[in-house]
Amino acid sequence: MLRIFDFCFALLGLVCGAPILSVIYIIGLFDTGSPLFTQERVGRNKKTFTLVKFRTMRVDTASVASHLASSSSITSLGRFLRKTKLDELPQLINVLKGEMSLVGPRPNLFNQEELIAARDKLGVYDVLPGITGLAQVNHIDMSTPELLAETDRQMIKTLTVRNYFKYIFMTVTGSGQGDRVR
């Protein structure tokens, strides 16, 4: 049932958000010359998929987890996109493709071995990764792998239709700050 919600809301978000997505894309061309950012991430059953986001850091920034990147890498547009969470909108494409859900554990990089081990032990990879979830609305990011994995597992065990909408609502209204950057 949640997959139906994911598909409908992602499609609706992309169609209704097309003007906003277009404006951000055009401004991004002037900001970095490359407004979209793609990165290989770990998905359901540890299968690789390509995550799509709006670029918030300079093009020459190393591909590392956000909490390991320097804040000086973030562009002015990037700060705004991160603060408003608009950088996440292109992930609706990943949701439409069935690679992600709106609600689930945030997909990690393959080089985050400690997080992968902790999530693997708790069965977190049994579900689709998501754009938001319990960890995000509680300000828990990938810099605390054990806590993140435990929070993800708690969310998976207690995910109901009500909680699904609760996490989306909390994200849209500003709960959670996203990943920290040094």
Accessible surface in RSA format (square Angstrom, percent):
REM  Atomic radii and reference values for relative SASA: ProtOr
REM  Chains: A
REM  Algorithm: Lee & Richards
REM  Probe-radius: 1.40
REM  Slices: 20
REM RES _ NUM      All-atoms   Total-Side   Main-Chain    Non-polar    All polar
REM                ABS   REL    ABS   REL    ABS   REL    ABS   REL    ABS   REL
RES MET A   1   153.81  79.7 109.84  72.7  43.97 104.7 103.84  88.3  49.97  66.2
RES LEU A   2    45.68  25.4  43.71  31.3   1.97   5.0  43.71  30.7   1.97   5.3
RES ARG A   3    91.11  38.3  86.55  44.1   4.56  10.9  62.71  85.7  28.40  17.2
RES ILE A   4   114.74  65.3 112.36  83.7   2.38   5.7 114.74  82.6   0.00   0.0
RES PHE A   5    49.96  25.0  49.87  30.9   0.10   0.3  49.96  30.3   0.00   0.0
RES ASP A   6     2.62   1.8   2.62   2.6   0.00   0.0   0.00   0.0   2.62   2.6
RES PHE A   7    89.05  44.6  89.05  55.2   0.00   0.0  89.05  54.0   0.00   0.0
RES CYS A   8    66.86  50.6  60.75  67.8   6.11  14.4  23.23  58.8  43.63  47.0
RES PHE A   9    75.52  37.8  69.63  43.1   5.88  15.3  69.95  42.4   5.57  15.9
RES ALA A  10     0.00   0.0   0.00   0.0   0.00   0.0   0.00   0.0   0.00   0.0
RES LEU A  11    80.65  44.9  80.65  57.7   0.00   0.0  80.65  56.6   0.00   0.0
RES LEU A  12   103.93  57.9 100.56  71.9   3.38   8.5 103.49  72.7   0.44   1.2
RES GLY A  13    25.22  31.1   0.00   N/A  25.22  31.1  21.90  60.1   3.32   7.4
RES LEU A  14    31.21  17.4  26.60  19.0   4.62  11.6  26.98  18.9   4.23  11.4
RES VAL A  15    98.34  64.7  86.04  77.9  12.30  29.6  90.60  78.7   7.74  21.0
RES CYS A  16    85.58  64.7  60.85  67.9  24.74  58.1  34.26  86.8  51.32  55.3
RES GLY A  17    11.44  14.1   0.00   N/A  11.44  14.1  11.08  30.4   0.37   0.8
RES ALA A  18    44.43  40.8  42.36  65.4   2.07   4.7  44.32  62.4   0.11   0.3
RES PRO A  19    86.67  63.2  77.92  71.0   8.75  31.8  86.40  71.3   0.27   1.6
RES ILE A  20    90.91  51.7  88.46  65.9   2.45   5.9  90.91  65.5   0.00   0.0
RES LEU A  21    27.20  15.1  26.20  18.7   1.00   2.5  26.42  18.6   0.78   2.1
RES SER A  22    57.32  48.4  50.64  67.6   6.68  15.4  29.02  61.8  28.30  39.7
RES VAL A  23    84.72  55.7  83.54  75.6   1.18   2.8  84.70  73.6   0.01   0.0
RES ILE A  24    10.47   6.0  10.44   7.8   0.03   0.1  10.44   7.5   0.03   0.1
RES TYR A  25    89.52  41.8  89.52  50.9   0.00   0.0  50.25  37.8  39.27  48.4
RES ILE A  26    94.03  53.5  94.03  70.1   0.00   0.0  94.03  67.7   0.00   0.0
RES ILE A  27    81.38  46.3  80.47  59.9   0.91   2.2  81.26  58.5   0.12   0.3
RES GLY A  28     3.75   4.6   0.00   N/A   3.75   4.6   3.75  10.3   0.00   0.0
RES LEU A  29    78.77  43.9  67.90  48.6  10.88  27.3  68.27  47.9  10.51  28.3
RES PHE A  30   176.08  88.1 143.17  88.7  32.90  85.6 147.60  89.5  28.48  81.5
RES ASP A  31    52.85  37.0  21.25  21.1  31.60  74.7  10.82  25.5  42.03  41.9
RES THR A  32    28.12  20.0   3.18   3.2  24.94  59.4  12.91  17.3  15.21  23.0
RES GLY A  33    51.97  64.1   0.00   N/A  51.97  64.1  26.97  74.0  25.01  56.0
RES SER A  34    39.38  33.3  36.93  49.3   2.45   5.6  19.43  41.4  19.94  27.9
RES PRO A  35     8.74   6.4   6.45   5.9   2.29   8.3   7.87   6.5   0.87   5.4
RES LEU A  36    68.34  38.1  59.96  42.9   8.38  21.1  59.96  42.1   8.38  22.5
RES PHE A  37    52.50  26.3  52.40  32.5   0.10   0.3  52.50  31.8   0.00   0.0
RES THR A  38    80.42  57.2  60.52  61.4  19.90  47.4  28.75  38.6  51.67  78.1
RES GLN A  39    18.85  10.5  11.71   8.6   7.14  17.0  14.85  31.6   3.99   3.0
RES GLU A  40    86.37  49.6  79.67  60.3   6.69  15.9  53.89 104.2  32.48  26.5
RES ARG A  41    27.05  11.4  27.05  13.8   0.00   0.0   0.08   0.1  26.96  16.3
RES VAL A  42     2.11   1.4   0.50   0.5   1.60   3.9   0.50   0.4   1.60   4.3
RES GLY A  43     3.59   4.4   0.00   N/A   3.59   4.4   3.49   9.6   0.10   0.2
RES ARG A  44   113.17  47.5 108.09  55.1   5.08  12.1  20.71  28.3  92.46  56.0
RES ASN A  45   109.75  75.7  83.09  80.3  26.65  64.2  30.33  73.0  79.41  76.8
RES LYS A  46    86.53  42.2  72.79  44.7  13.74  32.7  43.64  39.3  42.89  45.7
RES LYS A  47   155.03  75.6 146.99  90.2   8.03  19.1  97.55  87.8  57.48  61.2
RES THR A  48    66.34  47.2  51.45  52.2  14.89  35.5  30.90  41.5  35.44  53.6
RES PHE A  49    14.87   7.4   8.38   5.2   6.48  16.9  14.87   9.0   0.00   0.0
RES THR A  50    51.03  36.3  47.74  48.4   3.29   7.8  29.76  40.0  21.27  32.2
RES LEU A  51     0.00   0.0   0.00   0.0   0.00   0.0   0.00   0.0   0.00   0.0
RES VAL A  52    22.27  14.7  22.27  20.2   0.00   0.0  22.27  19.4   0.00   0.0
RES LYS A  53    28.81  14.1  28.81  17.7   0.00   0.0   5.85   5.3  22.97  24.5
RES PHE A  54     7.48   3.7   5.29   3.3   2.19   5.7   5.29   3.2   2.19   6.3
RES ARG A  55    34.39  14.4  29.97  15.3   4.42  10.5   2.33   3.2  32.06  19.4
RES THR A  56    10.84   7.7   7.84   8.0   3.00   7.1   0.56   0.8  10.28  15.5
RES MET A  57    24.62  12.7  23.90  15.8   0.72   1.7  13.95  11.9  10.67  14.1
RES ARG A  58   111.35  46.8 109.34  55.7   2.01   4.8  53.47  73.1  57.88  35.1
RES VAL A  59    82.64  54.4  64.40  58.3  18.24  43.9  64.40  56.0  18.24  49.5
RES ASP A  60   114.89  80.5  79.17  78.8  35.72  84.5  50.81 119.6  64.07  63.9
RES THR A  61    35.32  25.1  11.68  11.8  23.64  56.3  17.50  23.5  17.82  26.9
RES ALA A  62    73.12  67.2  51.85  80.0  21.27  48.4  63.40  89.3   9.72  25.8
RES SER A  63    73.33  62.0  49.86  66.5  23.47  54.1  43.41  92.4  29.92  41.9
RES VAL A  64    53.27  35.1  39.61  35.9  13.67  32.9  39.69  34.5  13.58  36.8
RES ALA A  65     9.06   8.3   2.49   3.8   6.57  15.0   7.87  11.1   1.19   3.2
RES SER A  66    22.96  19.4  17.84  23.8   5.12  11.8   0.15   0.3  22.82  32.0
RES HIS A  67    31.47  17.2  26.87  18.7   4.60  11.8  13.92  14.3  17.55  20.4
RES LEU A  68    93.02  51.8  87.66  62.7   5.36  13.5  87.66  61.6   5.36  14.4
RES ALA A  69     5.30   4.9   0.94   1.4   4.36   9.9   5.30   7.5   0.00   0.0
RES SER A  70    48.01  40.6  43.72  58.3   4.30   9.9  30.33  64.6  17.68  24.8
RES SER A  71    48.89  41.3  48.20  64.3   0.69   1.6  18.09  38.5  30.80  43.1
RES SER A  72    80.93  68.4  60.72  81.0  20.21  46.6  52.00 110.7  28.93  40.5
RES SER A  73     8.99   7.6   8.88  11.8   0.11   0.3   0.10   0.2   8.88  12.4
RES ILE A  74    17.51  10.0   9.79   7.3   7.72  18.6   9.86   7.1   7.65  20.8
RES THR A  75    17.94  12.8  10.42  10.6   7.52  17.9  17.94  24.1   0.00   0.0
RES SER A  76    96.09  81.2  80.74 107.8  15.34  35.3  43.18  92.0  52.91  74.1
RES LEU A  77    26.02  14.5  19.51  14.0   6.51  16.4  24.49  17.2   1.52   4.1
RES GLY A  78     0.00   0.0   0.00   N/A   0.00   0.0   0.00   0.0   0.00   0.0
RES ARG A  79   129.33  54.3 122.82  62.6   6.50  15.5  61.11  83.5  68.22  41.3
RES PHE A  80   107.19  53.6 102.00  63.2   5.20  13.5 106.61  64.6   0.58   1.7
RES LEU A  81     0.91   0.5   0.91   0.7   0.00   0.0   0.91   0.6   0.00   0.0
RES ARG A  82    51.62  21.7  42.93  21.9   8.69  20.7  27.89  38.1  23.73  14.4
RES LYS A  83   174.41  85.1 147.11  90.3  27.30  65.0 102.51  92.3  71.91  76.6
RES THR A  84    61.28  43.6  34.67  35.1  26.61  63.4  42.66  57.3  18.62  28.1
RES LYS A  85    43.79  21.4  37.85  23.2   5.94  14.1  30.55  27.5  13.24  14.1
RES LEU A  86    42.03  23.4  41.87  30.0   0.17   0.4  42.03  29.5   0.00   0.0
RES ASP A  87     5.31   3.7   5.31   5.3   0.00   0.0   0.00   0.0   5.31   5.3
RES GLU A  88    34.07  19.6  33.67  25.5   0.40   1.0  11.22  21.7  22.85  18.7
RES LEU A  89    48.59  27.1  47.36  33.9   1.23   3.1  48.59  34.1   0.00   0.0
RES PRO A  90     4.68   3.4   3.69   3.4   1.00   3.6   4.68   3.9   0.00   0.0
RES GLN A  91     0.00   0.0   0.00   0.0   0.00   0.0   0.00   0.0   0.00   0.0
RES LEU A  92    16.11   9.0  16.11  11.5   0.00   0.0  16.11  11.3   0.00   0.0
RES ILE A  93    73.32  41.7  73.32  54.6   0.00   0.0  73.32  52.8   0.00   0.0
RES ASN A  94     0.59   0.4   0.59   0.6   0.00   0.0   0.00   0.0   0.59   0.6
RES VAL A  95     0.00   0.0   0.00   0.0   0.00   0.0   0.00   0.0   0.00   0.0
RES LEU A  96    44.35  24.7  33.88  24.2  10.46  26.3  33.88  23.8  10.46  28.2
RES LYS A  97   131.66  64.2  94.60  58.0  37.06  88.2  64.37  57.9  67.29  71.7
RES GLY A  98    26.81  33.1   0.00   N/A  26.81  33.1  10.90  29.9  15.91  35.6
RES GLU A  99    43.53  25.0  35.74  27.0   7.80  18.6  22.43  43.4  21.11  17.2
RES MET A 100     0.00   0.0   0.00   0.0   0.00   0.0   0.00   0.0   0.00   0.0
RES SER A 101    10.89   9.2  10.89  14.5   0.00   0.0   6.60  14.1   4.29   6.0
RES LEU A 102    17.72   9.9  17.39  12.4   0.33   0.8  17.39  12.2   0.33   0.9
RES VAL A 103     4.40   2.9   0.00   0.0   4.40  10.6   0.00   0.0   4.40  11.9
RES GLY A 104     2.76   3.4   0.00   N/A   2.76   3.4   2.68   7.4   0.08   0.2
RES PRO A 105     4.29   3.1   4.10   3.7   0.18   0.7   4.19   3.5   0.10   0.6
RES ARG A 106    16.77   7.0  16.70   8.5   0.07   0.2   4.56   6.2  12.21   7.4
RES PRO A 107     1.21   0.9   0.00   0.0   1.21   4.4   1.21   1.0   0.00   0.0
RES ASN A 108     0.18   0.1   0.01   0.0   0.17   0.4   0.17   0.4   0.01   0.0
RES LEU A 109    13.22   7.4  13.22   9.5   0.00   0.0  13.22   9.3   0.00   0.0
RES PHE A 110    90.31  45.2  76.21  47.2  14.10  36.7  76.40  46.3  13.91  39.8
RES ASN A 111    99.58  68.7  74.92  72.4  24.66  59.4  39.74  95.6  59.84  57.8
RES GLN A 112    23.03  12.9  15.55  11.4   7.47  17.8  21.03  44.8   2.00   1.5
RES GLU A 113   132.84  76.3 125.22  94.7   7.62  18.1  44.21  85.5  88.62  72.4
RES GLU A 114   111.87  64.2 100.24  75.8  11.63  27.7  44.52  86.1  67.34  55.0
RES LEU A 115     2.35   1.3   1.66   1.2   0.68   1.7   1.66   1.2   0.68   1.8
RES ILE A 116    27.57  15.7  27.57  20.5   0.00   0.0  27.57  19.9   0.00   0.0
RES ALA A 117    63.38  58.3  52.15  80.5  11.23  25.5  58.68  82.6   4.69  12.4
RES ALA A 118     3.10   2.8   0.33   0.5   2.76   6.3   2.41   3.4   0.69   1.8
RES ARG A 119     2.57   1.1   2.57   1.3   0.00   0.0   0.00   0.0   2.57   1.6
RES ASP A 120    69.67  48.8  54.40  54.1  15.27  36.1   7.87  18.5  61.80  61.6
RES LYS A 121   155.04  75.6 117.60  72.2  37.44  89.1  85.16  76.6  69.88  74.4
RES LEU A 122    53.88  30.0  45.22  32.3   8.67  21.8  50.77  35.7   3.11   8.4
RES GLY A 123    19.18  23.6   0.00   N/A  19.18  23.6  18.03  49.5   1.15   2.6
RES VAL A 124     2.17   1.4   1.27   1.1   0.90   2.2   1.27   1.1   0.90   2.5
RES TYR A 125    14.35   6.7  13.66   7.8   0.69   1.8  14.28  10.7   0.07   0.1
RES ASP A 126    89.58  62.8  81.12  80.7   8.46  20.0  24.40  57.4  65.18  65.0
RES VAL A 127    44.36  29.2  41.37  37.5   2.99   7.2  42.09  36.6   2.27   6.2
RES LEU A 128    33.59  18.7  28.61  20.5   4.98  12.5  28.61  20.1   4.98  13.4
RES PRO A 129     6.45   4.7   5.65   5.1   0.80   2.9   6.42   5.3   0.03   0.2
RES GLY A 130     0.00   0.0   0.00   N/A   0.00   0.0   0.00   0.0   0.00   0.0
RES ILE A 131    25.36  14.4  19.63  14.6   5.73  13.8  19.63  14.1   5.73  15.6
RES THR A 132     6.59   4.7   6.59   6.7   0.00   0.0   6.33   8.5   0.25   0.4
RES GLY A 133     0.14   0.2   0.00   N/A   0.14   0.2   0.14   0.4   0.00   0.0
RES LEU A 134    25.22  14.0  25.22  18.0   0.00   0.0  25.22  17.7   0.00   0.0
RES ALA A 135     0.57   0.5   0.07   0.1   0.50   1.1   0.07   0.1   0.50   1.3
RES GLN A 136    27.70  15.5  24.87  18.2   2.82   6.7  23.32  49.6   4.37   3.3
RES VAL A 137     7.80   5.1   1.17   1.1   6.63  16.0   1.17   1.0   6.63  18.0
RES ASN A 138    73.15  50.4  58.01  56.1  15.14  36.5  13.08  31.5  60.07  58.1
RES HIS A 139   111.34  60.9  84.06  58.4  27.28  69.8  61.38  63.3  49.96  58.1
RES ILE A 140    29.06  16.5  22.79  17.0   6.28  15.1  26.13  18.8   2.93   7.9
RES ASP A 141     7.33   5.1   4.37   4.4   2.95   7.0   4.74  11.2   2.59   2.6
RES MET A 142    14.75   7.6  10.95   7.2   3.80   9.1   4.64   3.9  10.11  13.4
RES SER A 143    38.54  32.6  14.45  19.3  24.09  55.5  16.20  34.5  22.34  31.3
RES THR A 144    53.73  38.2  49.07  49.7   4.66  11.1  52.41  70.4   1.33   2.0
RES PRO A 145    24.75  18.0  24.75  22.6   0.00   0.0  24.75  20.4   0.00   0.0
RES GLU A 146    81.50  46.8  80.40  60.8   1.11   2.6  48.71  94.2  32.80  26.8
RES LEU A 147    88.04  49.0  83.96  60.1   4.08  10.3  85.70  60.2   2.34   6.3
RES LEU A 148     0.79   0.4   0.79   0.6   0.00   0.0   0.79   0.6   0.00   0.0
RES ALA A 149     0.09   0.1   0.09   0.1   0.00   0.0   0.09   0.1   0.00   0.0
RES GLU A 150    96.07  55.2  88.77  67.2   7.30  17.4  31.05  60.1  65.02  53.1
RES THR A 151    10.00   7.1   9.60   9.7   0.40   1.0   4.36   5.9   5.64   8.5
RES ASP A 152     0.86   0.6   0.72   0.7   0.14   0.3   0.14   0.3   0.72   0.7
RES ARG A 153    74.16  31.1  74.16  37.8   0.00   0.0  13.34  18.2  60.82  36.9
RES GLN A 154   102.49  57.3  99.12  72.4   3.37   8.0  25.76  54.8  76.73  58.2
RES MET A 155     1.70   0.9   1.67   1.1   0.03   0.1   1.67   1.4   0.03   0.0
RES ILE A 156    35.29  20.1  20.46  15.2  14.83  35.7  21.94  15.8  13.35  36.2
RES LYS A 157   146.47  71.5 107.86  66.2  38.61  91.9  58.30  52.5  88.17  93.9
RES THR A 158    64.01  45.5  56.47  57.3   7.53  18.0  58.96  79.2   5.04   7.6
RES LEU A 159    51.46  28.7  25.84  18.5  25.62  64.4  25.91  18.2  25.55  68.8
RES THR A 160    73.09  52.0  66.02  66.9   7.06  16.8  69.83  93.8   3.26   4.9
RES VAL A 161    60.53  39.8  56.98  51.6   3.55   8.6  56.98  49.5   3.55   9.6
RES ARG A 162   191.55  80.4 180.42  92.0  11.14  26.5  70.98  97.0 120.57  73.1
RES ASN A 163    25.02  17.3  25.02  24.2   0.00   0.0   0.07   0.2  24.95  24.1
RES TYR A 164     0.30   0.1   0.30   0.2   0.00   0.0   0.30   0.2   0.00   0.0
RES PHE A 165    76.10  38.1  73.80  45.7   2.31   6.0  74.13  44.9   1.98   5.7
RES LYS A 166    99.19  48.4  91.59  56.2   7.60  18.1  50.69  45.6  48.50  51.7
RES TYR A 167     6.94   3.2   6.94   3.9   0.00   0.0   0.35   0.3   6.59   8.1
RES ILE A 168    38.73  22.0  38.35  28.6   0.38   0.9  38.73  27.9   0.00   0.0
RES PHE A 169   135.27  67.7 131.93  81.7   3.33   8.7 135.07  81.9   0.20   0.6
RES MET A 170    51.95  26.9  51.56  34.1   0.39   0.9  49.82  42.4   2.13   2.8
RES THR A 171    24.54  17.5  21.97  22.3   2.57   6.1  21.55  28.9   2.99   4.5
RES VAL A 172   119.68  78.8  88.39  80.0  31.29  75.4  94.91  82.5  24.77  67.2
RES THR A 173    83.41  59.3  45.14  45.8  38.26  91.2  46.81  62.9  36.59  55.3
RES GLY A 174    39.04  48.1   0.00   N/A  39.04  48.1  25.76  70.7  13.28  29.7
RES SER A 175    37.92  32.0  27.27  36.4  10.64  24.5  12.00  25.6  25.92  36.3
RES GLY A 176     1.14   1.4   0.00   N/A   1.14   1.4   0.92   2.5   0.22   0.5
RES GLN A 177   131.21  73.4 108.79  79.5  22.42  53.4  45.52  96.9  85.68  65.0
RES GLY A 178    38.38  47.3   0.00   N/A  38.38  47.3  29.58  81.2   8.80  19.7
RES ASP A 179    53.68  37.6  37.93  37.7  15.75  37.2   5.80  13.7  47.88  47.7
RES ARG A 180   148.26  62.2 141.19  72.0   7.07  16.8  76.34 104.3  71.92  43.6
RES VAL A 181    35.19  23.2   8.12   7.4  27.07  65.2   8.69   7.6  26.50  71.9
RES ARG A 182   170.91  71.8 136.48  69.6  34.43  82.0  90.63 123.9  80.27  48.6
END  Absolute sums over single chains surface
CHAIN  1 A     9343.4       7789.8       1553.6       6003.5       3339.9
END  Absolute sums over all chains
TOTAL          9343.4       7789.8       1553.6       6003.5       3339.9
